[in-house]
């Protein structure tokens, strides 16, 4: 039996509202980049800006 663990990266995008500061984390979509305008804020409907893109490694 192998005890080797495999890790799979999942890339996340963090969008930050310019008005209320709400941060929304979602999975990365093709075409995302830092400082791109994101979706509308779910709280105040202002525009958001992508402030961070990062990967998390999960064991599978
Ligand atoms: Zn907002």
PDB file of the backbone (N, CA, C, O) and the ligand in Angstrom, with CONECT records:
HET     ZN  A 101       1
ATOM      1  N   UNK A   1       0.836  -1.204   0.000  1.00  0.00           N
ATOM      2  CA  UNK A   1       0.000   0.000   0.000  1.00  0.00           C
ATOM      3  C   UNK A   1       0.878   1.265   0.000  1.00  0.00           C
ATOM      4  O   UNK A   1       1.823   1.374   0.782  1.00  0.00           O
ATOM      5  N   UNK A   2       0.563   2.183  -0.857  1.00  0.00           N
ATOM      6  CA  UNK A   2       1.318   3.424  -0.928  1.00  0.00           C
ATOM      7  C   UNK A   2       0.714   4.465   0.006  1.00  0.00           C
ATOM      8  O   UNK A   2      -0.504   4.623   0.079  1.00  0.00           O
ATOM      9  N   UNK A   3       1.574   5.158   0.706  1.00  0.00           N
ATOM     10  CA  UNK A   3       1.076   6.224   1.577  1.00  0.00           C
ATOM     11  C   UNK A   3       1.311   7.593   0.943  1.00  0.00           C
ATOM     12  O   UNK A   3       1.149   8.631   1.584  1.00  0.00           O
ATOM     13  N   UNK A   4       1.690   7.566  -0.309  1.00  0.00           N
ATOM     14  CA  UNK A   4       1.969   8.818  -1.004  1.00  0.00           C
ATOM     15  C   UNK A   4       0.704   9.661  -1.125  1.00  0.00           C
ATOM     16  O   UNK A   4      -0.360   9.168  -1.501  1.00  0.00           O
ATOM     17  N   UNK A   5       0.845  10.932  -0.800  1.00  0.00           N
ATOM     18  CA  UNK A   5      -0.308  11.812  -0.900  1.00  0.00           C
ATOM     19  C   UNK A   5      -0.147  12.736  -2.094  1.00  0.00           C
ATOM     20  O   UNK A   5       0.917  13.314  -2.320  1.00  0.00           O
ATOM     21  N   UNK A   6      -1.187  12.856  -2.822  1.00  0.00           N
ATOM     22  CA  UNK A   6      -1.159  13.757  -3.955  1.00  0.00           C
ATOM     23  C   UNK A   6      -1.834  15.063  -3.580  1.00  0.00           C
ATOM     24  O   UNK A   6      -2.814  15.091  -2.836  1.00  0.00           O
ATOM     25  N   UNK A   7      -1.290  16.132  -4.110  1.00  0.00           N
ATOM     26  CA  UNK A   7      -1.887  17.432  -3.842  1.00  0.00           C
ATOM     27  C   UNK A   7      -2.375  18.052  -5.135  1.00  0.00           C
ATOM     28  O   UNK A   7      -1.706  18.010  -6.167  1.00  0.00           O
ATOM     29  N   UNK A   8      -3.534  18.617  -5.048  1.00  0.00           N
ATOM     30  CA  UNK A   8      -4.147  19.210  -6.227  1.00  0.00           C
ATOM     31  C   UNK A   8      -4.361  20.702  -5.967  1.00  0.00           C
ATOM     32  O   UNK A   8      -4.972  21.069  -4.963  1.00  0.00           O
ATOM     33  N   UNK A   9      -3.876  21.551  -6.842  1.00  0.00           N
ATOM     34  CA  UNK A   9      -4.069  22.976  -6.607  1.00  0.00           C
ATOM     35  C   UNK A   9      -5.455  23.443  -7.029  1.00  0.00           C
ATOM     36  O   UNK A   9      -5.965  23.055  -8.081  1.00  0.00           O
ATOM     37  N   UNK A  10      -6.045  24.266  -6.206  1.00  0.00           N
ATOM     38  CA  UNK A  10      -7.294  24.938  -6.573  1.00  0.00           C
ATOM     39  C   UNK A  10      -7.008  26.427  -6.521  1.00  0.00           C
ATOM     40  O   UNK A  10      -6.551  26.943  -5.502  1.00  0.00           O
ATOM     41  N   UNK A  11      -7.277  27.114  -7.615  1.00  0.00           N
ATOM     42  CA  UNK A  11      -6.952  28.534  -7.680  1.00  0.00           C
ATOM     43  C   UNK A  11      -8.181  29.350  -7.310  1.00  0.00           C
ATOM     44  O   UNK A  11      -9.281  29.118  -7.810  1.00  0.00           O
ATOM     45  N   UNK A  12      -7.964  30.311  -6.421  1.00  0.00           N
ATOM     46  CA  UNK A  12      -9.043  31.181  -5.967  1.00  0.00           C
ATOM     47  C   UNK A  12      -8.779  32.621  -6.371  1.00  0.00           C
ATOM     48  O   UNK A  12      -7.631  33.048  -6.499  1.00  0.00           O
ATOM     49  N   UNK A  13      -9.844  33.346  -6.565  1.00  0.00           N
ATOM     50  CA  UNK A  13      -9.782  34.769  -6.858  1.00  0.00           C
ATOM     51  C   UNK A  13     -10.495  35.498  -5.724  1.00  0.00           C
ATOM     52  O   UNK A  13     -11.588  35.099  -5.321  1.00  0.00           O
ATOM     53  N   UNK A  14      -9.887  36.558  -5.210  1.00  0.00           N
ATOM     54  CA  UNK A  14     -10.529  37.359  -4.176  1.00  0.00           C
ATOM     55  C   UNK A  14     -10.910  38.705  -4.777  1.00  0.00           C
ATOM     56  O   UNK A  14     -10.067  39.430  -5.305  1.00  0.00           O
ATOM     57  N   UNK A  15     -12.185  39.020  -4.688  1.00  0.00           N
ATOM     58  CA  UNK A  15     -12.696  40.302  -5.171  1.00  0.00           C
ATOM     59  C   UNK A  15     -13.007  41.181  -3.970  1.00  0.00           C
ATOM     60  O   UNK A  15     -13.610  40.728  -2.997  1.00  0.00           O
ATOM     61  N   UNK A  16     -12.598  42.422  -4.042  1.00  0.00           N
ATOM     62  CA  UNK A  16     -12.832  43.333  -2.923  1.00  0.00           C
ATOM     63  C   UNK A  16     -13.670  44.503  -3.391  1.00  0.00           C
ATOM     64  O   UNK A  16     -13.374  45.143  -4.400  1.00  0.00           O
ATOM     65  N   UNK A  17     -14.728  44.768  -2.634  1.00  0.00           N
ATOM     66  CA  UNK A  17     -15.615  45.874  -2.972  1.00  0.00           C
ATOM     67  C   UNK A  17     -14.913  47.197  -2.712  1.00  0.00           C
ATOM     68  O   UNK A  17     -14.286  47.387  -1.670  1.00  0.00           O
ATOM     69  N   UNK A  18     -15.025  48.108  -3.668  1.00  0.00           N
ATOM     70  CA  UNK A  18     -14.376  49.412  -3.532  1.00  0.00           C
ATOM     71  C   UNK A  18     -15.120  50.312  -2.562  1.00  0.00           C
ATOM     72  O   UNK A  18     -14.557  51.286  -2.061  1.00  0.00           O
ATOM     73  N   UNK A  19     -16.358  50.002  -2.296  1.00  0.00           N
ATOM     74  CA  UNK A  19     -17.175  50.860  -1.452  1.00  0.00           C
ATOM     75  C   UNK A  19     -17.254  50.389   0.001  1.00  0.00           C
ATOM     76  O   UNK A  19     -17.001  51.164   0.923  1.00  0.00           O
ATOM     77  N   UNK A  20     -17.603  49.130   0.197  1.00  0.00           N
ATOM     78  CA  UNK A  20     -17.796  48.667   1.580  1.00  0.00           C
ATOM     79  C   UNK A  20     -16.683  47.731   2.055  1.00  0.00           C
ATOM     80  O   UNK A  20     -16.640  47.354   3.226  1.00  0.00           O
ATOM     81  N   UNK A  21     -15.790  47.361   1.144  1.00  0.00           N
ATOM     82  CA  UNK A  21     -14.653  46.549   1.558  1.00  0.00           C
ATOM     83  C   UNK A  21     -14.935  45.061   1.686  1.00  0.00           C
ATOM     84  O   UNK A  21     -14.082  44.293   2.131  1.00  0.00           O
ATOM     85  N   UNK A  22     -16.132  44.663   1.295  1.00  0.00           N
ATOM     86  CA  UNK A  22     -16.486  43.249   1.377  1.00  0.00           C
ATOM     87  C   UNK A  22     -15.577  42.423   0.466  1.00  0.00           C
ATOM     88  O   UNK A  22     -15.389  42.738  -0.709  1.00  0.00           O
ATOM     89  N   UNK A  23     -15.029  41.373   1.034  1.00  0.00           N
ATOM     90  CA  UNK A  23     -14.178  40.497   0.234  1.00  0.00           C
ATOM     91  C   UNK A  23     -14.936  39.226  -0.111  1.00  0.00           C
ATOM     92  O   UNK A  23     -15.554  38.594   0.745  1.00  0.00           O
ATOM     93  N   UNK A  24     -14.874  38.874  -1.367  1.00  0.00           N
ATOM     94  CA  UNK A  24     -15.547  37.663  -1.826  1.00  0.00           C
ATOM     95  C   UNK A  24     -14.512  36.733  -2.435  1.00  0.00           C
ATOM     96  O   UNK A  24     -13.743  37.118  -3.315  1.00  0.00           O
ATOM     97  N   UNK A  25     -14.513  35.532  -1.958  1.00  0.00           N
ATOM     98  CA  UNK A  25     -13.586  34.538  -2.486  1.00  0.00           C
ATOM     99  C   UNK A  25     -14.371  33.584  -3.377  1.00  0.00           C
ATOM    100  O   UNK A  25     -15.414  33.061  -2.985  1.00  0.00           O
ATOM    101  N   UNK A  26     -13.860  33.373  -4.560  1.00  0.00           N
ATOM    102  CA  UNK A  26     -14.515  32.438  -5.475  1.00  0.00           C
ATOM    103  C   UNK A  26     -13.439  31.703  -6.241  1.00  0.00           C
ATOM    104  O   UNK A  26     -12.265  32.073  -6.198  1.00  0.00           O
ATOM    105  N   UNK A  27     -13.833  30.688  -6.921  1.00  0.00           N
ATOM    106  CA  UNK A  27     -12.833  29.958  -7.694  1.00  0.00           C
ATOM    107  C   UNK A  27     -12.424  30.770  -8.916  1.00  0.00           C
ATOM    108  O   UNK A  27     -13.223  31.512  -9.488  1.00  0.00           O
ATOM    109  N   UNK A  28     -11.201  30.615  -9.286  1.00  0.00           N
ATOM    110  CA  UNK A  28     -10.610  31.350 -10.400  1.00  0.00           C
ATOM    111  C   UNK A  28     -11.325  31.035 -11.709  1.00  0.00           C
ATOM    112  O   UNK A  28     -11.662  29.887 -11.997  1.00  0.00           O
ATOM    113  N   UNK A  29     -11.543  32.064 -12.474  1.00  0.00           N
ATOM    114  CA  UNK A  29     -12.095  31.887 -13.810  1.00  0.00           C
ATOM    115  C   UNK A  29     -11.059  32.361 -14.828  1.00  0.00           C
ATOM    116  O   UNK A  29     -10.311  33.305 -14.570  1.00  0.00           O
ATOM    117  N   UNK A  30     -11.025  31.722 -15.944  1.00  0.00           N
ATOM    118  CA  UNK A  30     -10.085  32.090 -16.987  1.00  0.00           C
ATOM    119  C   UNK A  30     -10.266  33.567 -17.346  1.00  0.00           C
ATOM    120  O   UNK A  30     -11.389  34.028 -17.551  1.00  0.00           O
ATOM    121  N   UNK A  31      -9.174  34.291 -17.418  1.00  0.00           N
ATOM    122  CA  UNK A  31      -9.257  35.704 -17.755  1.00  0.00           C
ATOM    123  C   UNK A  31      -9.152  36.617 -16.542  1.00  0.00           C
ATOM    124  O   UNK A  31      -9.024  37.833 -16.686  1.00  0.00           O
ATOM    125  N   UNK A  32      -9.204  36.032 -15.344  1.00  0.00           N
ATOM    126  CA  UNK A  32      -9.053  36.829 -14.127  1.00  0.00           C
ATOM    127  C   UNK A  32      -7.614  37.306 -13.987  1.00  0.00           C
ATOM    128  O   UNK A  32      -6.671  36.575 -14.291  1.00  0.00           O
ATOM    129  N   UNK A  33      -7.459  38.529 -13.527  1.00  0.00           N
ATOM    130  CA  UNK A  33      -6.130  39.016 -13.166  1.00  0.00           C
ATOM    131  C   UNK A  33      -6.283  40.096 -12.104  1.00  0.00           C
ATOM    132  O   UNK A  33      -7.346  40.698 -11.955  1.00  0.00           O
ATOM    133  N   UNK A  34      -5.202  40.328 -11.370  1.00  0.00           N
ATOM    134  CA  UNK A  34      -5.239  41.288 -10.270  1.00  0.00           C
ATOM    135  C   UNK A  34      -5.498  42.694 -10.814  1.00  0.00           C
ATOM    136  O   UNK A  34      -4.917  43.109 -11.816  1.00  0.00           O
ATOM    137  N   UNK A  35      -6.376  43.405 -10.134  1.00  0.00           N
ATOM    138  CA  UNK A  35      -6.831  44.759 -10.469  1.00  0.00           C
ATOM    139  C   UNK A  35      -7.806  44.807 -11.636  1.00  0.00           C
ATOM    140  O   UNK A  35      -8.099  45.875 -12.174  1.00  0.00           O
ATOM    141  N   UNK A  36      -8.299  43.646 -12.018  1.00  0.00           N
ATOM    142  CA  UNK A  36      -9.388  43.615 -12.988  1.00  0.00           C
ATOM    143  C   UNK A  36     -10.680  43.926 -12.232  1.00  0.00           C
ATOM    144  O   UNK A  36     -10.822  43.565 -11.064  1.00  0.00           O
ATOM    145  N   UNK A  37     -11.606  44.588 -12.893  1.00  0.00           N
ATOM    146  CA  UNK A  37     -12.899  44.860 -12.274  1.00  0.00           C
ATOM    147  C   UNK A  37     -13.695  43.554 -12.208  1.00  0.00           C
ATOM    148  O   UNK A  37     -13.854  42.849 -13.205  1.00  0.00           O
ATOM    149  N   UNK A  38     -14.181  43.258 -11.023  1.00  0.00           N
ATOM    150  CA  UNK A  38     -14.900  42.003 -10.827  1.00  0.00           C
ATOM    151  C   UNK A  38     -16.405  42.171 -10.932  1.00  0.00           C
ATOM    152  O   UNK A  38     -16.910  43.119 -11.533  1.00  0.00           O
ATOM    153  N   UNK A  39     -17.101  41.224 -10.329  1.00  0.00           N
ATOM    154  CA  UNK A  39     -18.557  41.295 -10.325  1.00  0.00           C
ATOM    155  C   UNK A  39     -19.031  42.401  -9.380  1.00  0.00           C
ATOM    156  O   UNK A  39     -18.241  42.979  -8.634  1.00  0.00           O
ATOM    157  N   UNK A  40     -20.310  42.679  -9.425  1.00  0.00           N
ATOM    158  CA  UNK A  40     -20.858  43.669  -8.504  1.00  0.00           C
ATOM    159  C   UNK A  40     -20.909  43.095  -7.088  1.00  0.00           C
ATOM    160  O   UNK A  40     -21.142  41.902  -6.889  1.00  0.00           O
ATOM    161  N   UNK A  41     -20.688  43.967  -6.123  1.00  0.00           N
ATOM    162  CA  UNK A  41     -20.728  43.571  -4.721  1.00  0.00           C
ATOM    163  C   UNK A  41     -22.110  43.008  -4.378  1.00  0.00           C
ATOM    164  O   UNK A  41     -23.137  43.564  -4.766  1.00  0.00           O
ATOM    165  N   UNK A  42     -22.111  41.901  -3.647  1.00  0.00           N
ATOM    166  CA  UNK A  42     -23.393  41.279  -3.300  1.00  0.00           C
ATOM    167  C   UNK A  42     -24.095  42.049  -2.189  1.00  0.00           C
ATOM    168  O   UNK A  42     -25.273  41.816  -1.915  1.00  0.00           O
ATOM    169  N   UNK A  43     -23.381  42.958  -1.554  1.00  0.00           N
ATOM    170  CA  UNK A  43     -23.946  43.691  -0.422  1.00  0.00           C
ATOM    171  C   UNK A  43     -24.433  45.080  -0.841  1.00  0.00           C
ATOM    172  O   UNK A  43     -25.566  45.461  -0.546  1.00  0.00           O
ATOM    173  N   UNK A  44     -23.574  45.828  -1.529  1.00  0.00           N
ATOM    174  CA  UNK A  44     -23.948  47.213  -1.841  1.00  0.00           C
ATOM    175  C   UNK A  44     -24.018  47.500  -3.348  1.00  0.00           C
ATOM    176  O   UNK A  44     -24.299  48.627  -3.755  1.00  0.00           O
ATOM    177  N   UNK A  45     -23.768  46.499  -4.152  1.00  0.00           N
ATOM    178  CA  UNK A  45     -23.887  46.611  -5.615  1.00  0.00           C
ATOM    179  C   UNK A  45     -22.871  47.552  -6.265  1.00  0.00           C
ATOM    180  O   UNK A  45     -23.024  47.924  -7.429  1.00  0.00           O
ATOM    181  N   UNK A  46     -21.850  47.930  -5.524  1.00  0.00           N
ATOM    182  CA  UNK A  46     -20.773  48.708  -6.124  1.00  0.00           C
ATOM    183  C   UNK A  46     -19.849  47.752  -6.881  1.00  0.00           C
ATOM    184  O   UNK A  46     -19.946  46.534  -6.734  1.00  0.00           O
ATOM    185  N   UNK A  47     -18.961  48.315  -7.685  1.00  0.00           N
ATOM    186  CA  UNK A  47     -18.076  47.430  -8.437  1.00  0.00           C
ATOM    187  C   UNK A  47     -16.931  46.946  -7.553  1.00  0.00           C
ATOM    188  O   UNK A  47     -16.481  47.655  -6.653  1.00  0.00           O
ATOM    189  N   UNK A  48     -16.482  45.767  -7.817  1.00  0.00           N
ATOM    190  CA  UNK A  48     -15.386  45.178  -7.050  1.00  0.00           C
ATOM    191  C   UNK A  48     -14.137  45.102  -7.913  1.00  0.00           C
ATOM    192  O   UNK A  48     -14.187  45.211  -9.138  1.00  0.00           O
ATOM    193  N   UNK A  49     -13.025  44.914  -7.237  1.00  0.00           N
ATOM    194  CA  UNK A  49     -11.752  44.819  -7.905  1.00  0.00           C
ATOM    195  C   UNK A  49     -11.084  43.526  -7.432  1.00  0.00           C
ATOM    196  O   UNK A  49     -11.105  43.200  -6.245  1.00  0.00           O
ATOM    197  N   UNK A  50     -10.504  42.814  -8.359  1.00  0.00           N
ATOM    198  CA  UNK A  50      -9.777  41.605  -7.966  1.00  0.00           C
ATOM    199  C   UNK A  50      -8.474  42.025  -7.293  1.00  0.00           C
ATOM    200  O   UNK A  50      -7.651  42.711  -7.898  1.00  0.00           O
ATOM    201  N   UNK A  51      -8.290  41.615  -6.050  1.00  0.00           N
ATOM    202  CA  UNK A  51      -7.101  42.048  -5.310  1.00  0.00           C
ATOM    203  C   UNK A  51      -6.112  40.913  -5.079  1.00  0.00           C
ATOM    204  O   UNK A  51      -4.953  41.152  -4.741  1.00  0.00           O
ATOM    205  N   UNK A  52      -6.568  39.692  -5.260  1.00  0.00           N
ATOM    206  CA  UNK A  52      -5.662  38.585  -4.983  1.00  0.00           C
ATOM    207  C   UNK A  52      -6.077  37.344  -5.767  1.00  0.00           C
ATOM    208  O   UNK A  52      -7.258  37.025  -5.904  1.00  0.00           O
ATOM    209  N   UNK A  53      -5.075  36.675  -6.265  1.00  0.00           N
ATOM    210  CA  UNK A  53      -5.302  35.378  -6.904  1.00  0.00           C
ATOM    211  C   UNK A  53      -4.280  34.424  -6.306  1.00  0.00           C
ATOM    212  O   UNK A  53      -3.078  34.688  -6.347  1.00  0.00           O
ATOM    213  N   UNK A  54      -4.749  33.332  -5.758  1.00  0.00           N
ATOM    214  CA  UNK A  54      -3.809  32.413  -5.131  1.00  0.00           C
ATOM    215  C   UNK A  54      -4.310  30.983  -5.231  1.00  0.00           C
ATOM    216  O   UNK A  54      -5.483  30.732  -5.506  1.00  0.00           O
ATOM    217  N   UNK A  55      -3.411  30.072  -5.007  1.00  0.00           N
ATOM    218  CA  UNK A  55      -3.756  28.662  -5.086  1.00  0.00           C
ATOM    219  C   UNK A  55      -3.671  28.019  -3.710  1.00  0.00           C
ATOM    220  O   UNK A  55      -2.787  28.334  -2.913  1.00  0.00           O
ATOM    221  N   UNK A  56      -4.589  27.127  -3.451  1.00  0.00           N
ATOM    222  CA  UNK A  56      -4.526  26.314  -2.243  1.00  0.00           C
ATOM    223  C   UNK A  56      -4.330  24.880  -2.689  1.00  0.00           C
ATOM    224  O   UNK A  56      -4.928  24.421  -3.662  1.00  0.00           O
ATOM    225  N   UNK A  57      -3.486  24.191  -1.959  1.00  0.00           N
ATOM    226  CA  UNK A  57      -3.257  22.790  -2.309  1.00  0.00           C
ATOM    227  C   UNK A  57      -4.057  21.909  -1.367  1.00  0.00           C
ATOM    228  O   UNK A  57      -3.944  22.001  -0.144  1.00  0.00           O
ATOM    229  N   UNK A  58      -4.850  21.074  -1.958  1.00  0.00           N
ATOM    230  CA  UNK A  58      -5.626  20.160  -1.130  1.00  0.00           C
ATOM    231  C   UNK A  58      -5.150  18.742  -1.390  1.00  0.00           C
ATOM    232  O   UNK A  58      -4.764  18.390  -2.504  1.00  0.00           O
ATOM    233  N   UNK A  59      -5.185  17.955  -0.363  1.00  0.00           N
ATOM    234  CA  UNK A  59      -4.788  16.551  -0.516  1.00  0.00           C
ATOM    235  C   UNK A  59      -5.956  15.771  -1.093  1.00  0.00           C
ATOM    236  O   UNK A  59      -7.096  15.886  -0.641  1.00  0.00           O
ATOM    237  N   UNK A  60      -5.641  14.983  -2.094  1.00  0.00           N
ATOM    238  CA  UNK A  60      -6.709  14.195  -2.707  1.00  0.00           C
ATOM    239  C   UNK A  60      -6.441  12.717  -2.505  1.00  0.00           C
ATOM    240  O   UNK A  60      -7.227  11.881  -2.949  1.00  0.00           O
TER     241      UNK A  60
HETATM  242 ZN    ZN A 101     -19.877  46.500  -1.274  1.00  0.00          ZN
END
